[in-house]
Amino acid sequence: MQFDFFPSRTLTLYLAKMFVVRILAVLVMLVLVLLALDLLAATGDILAAPGNGQAEILQYAGLRAPQLASRFLPYSVLLATLITLVTLNQNSEVVAMKAAGLSAHQVLAPLLLTAALVAALSFGFNERVVTRANATLKAWEAAEYGPIPVADNSAGGLRSNVYLTDGRNILSAATLSGQGEDIVLTNVTWYERAPSGIIREQVRSPRATYAAPGWRLEDPERFDVAGATTEKTGAMVVGEGLSPARISLQSVDQDSLSFWELSRTIDAFEAAGRNTNEMRSKWWHRISGPLSALLMPLLGSIAAFGLARSGQLFVRAIIGMALGFAYFVVDNAALAMGSFGGYPPILAAWAPFFLFLLLGETVLIRTEE
């Protein structure tokens, strides 16, 4: 009987290599299929913008692929776990390992170590690649796949779909670039409303900059609702109650901020007395989300044990898949509850993880140990 947590070096490398190959194969398959389906829906909108062609379609695919890879990596680990363990079981390799004195946890140890490394790589990939892809793609979609402002995405300088209120009036912009007094708004619309809430006039402008105070609209076009008339006017200043600091607080795109940027944003919101439940839930989930890969070998382990000749291998694989997908359902539900204050943020992010960790350990110990 071996008392080391890991089996021999040769067996550890054999199992880890087998697991990694299957994770990559499943992930590539899922990303390619889902990207093809996504392109079917988005290609028409991309080509509708003047001057767009094959290069822009490839650019869209390059921005969309990291999002799909990040979202479906835990699913890939789950499916790779089931494929790996079912293969080992069918070939009686699990029986041979247990006959050599390995416990169920020792059989799973190389898979758990590999999953932990995948979780660490996933966190880094999300921070360095996915957040930037989110910012660029959202800004490009807001510009209807036309030219977008050049901004420092690494500093979270490019945001899209900005919506701000100044008293009863509304200022919206397709994109926001820059920080502080250097903020530039593009495709801006200013809605001036009556005390009753009815829109009295609408002003559109391709660009707005800070006028200290207010925002100077360049080459604006005014539409008067009562008279149904449109006229070009000179540069005008609107939204004098909207400071750059307030705009920065109200135009936060959480998916485009890195872990540390989101942490600083939460501190700024709390200093301003704003509710931070949703942001703090997502902040915690930036850690617990990638760590979900660590759970998949444990939840899918039921497929590794039990004699393949008993006819229950398929049932065991289905149970392992059901446990894995149940985790994702519970995780999304808890995150939604934490976003609107139903759960404390830390509980919303971590409760599903520890719940299914205990569930997986319980099933493994009661059935195999």
Buried (B, 14 or more C-beta within 10 A) or exposed (E): EEEEEBBEEEBBEBBBEBBBEBBEBBBEEBBEEBBEEBBEEBBEEBBEBEEBEEEBBEBBBEBBBBBBBBBBBBBBBBBBBBBBBBBBBEEEBBBEBBEEEBBBBBBBBBBBBBBBBBBBEBBEBBBEBBBBBBBBBBBBBBBEBBEBBEBEBEEBBBBBBBEBBBEEBBBBBBBBBBBEEEBBBBBBBBBBBEEEEEEEBBBBBBBBBBBEEBBBBEEBBBBEBEEEEEEEEEEBBBBEBBBBEBBBBBBBBBBBBBEEBBBEBBEBBEEEEEEBBBBBBBBBBBBBBBBBBBBBBBBBBBBBBBEBEEEEBEEBBEBBBEBBEBBBEBBEBBBBBBBEEEBBBBBBBBBBBEBBBEBBBEBBEEEBE
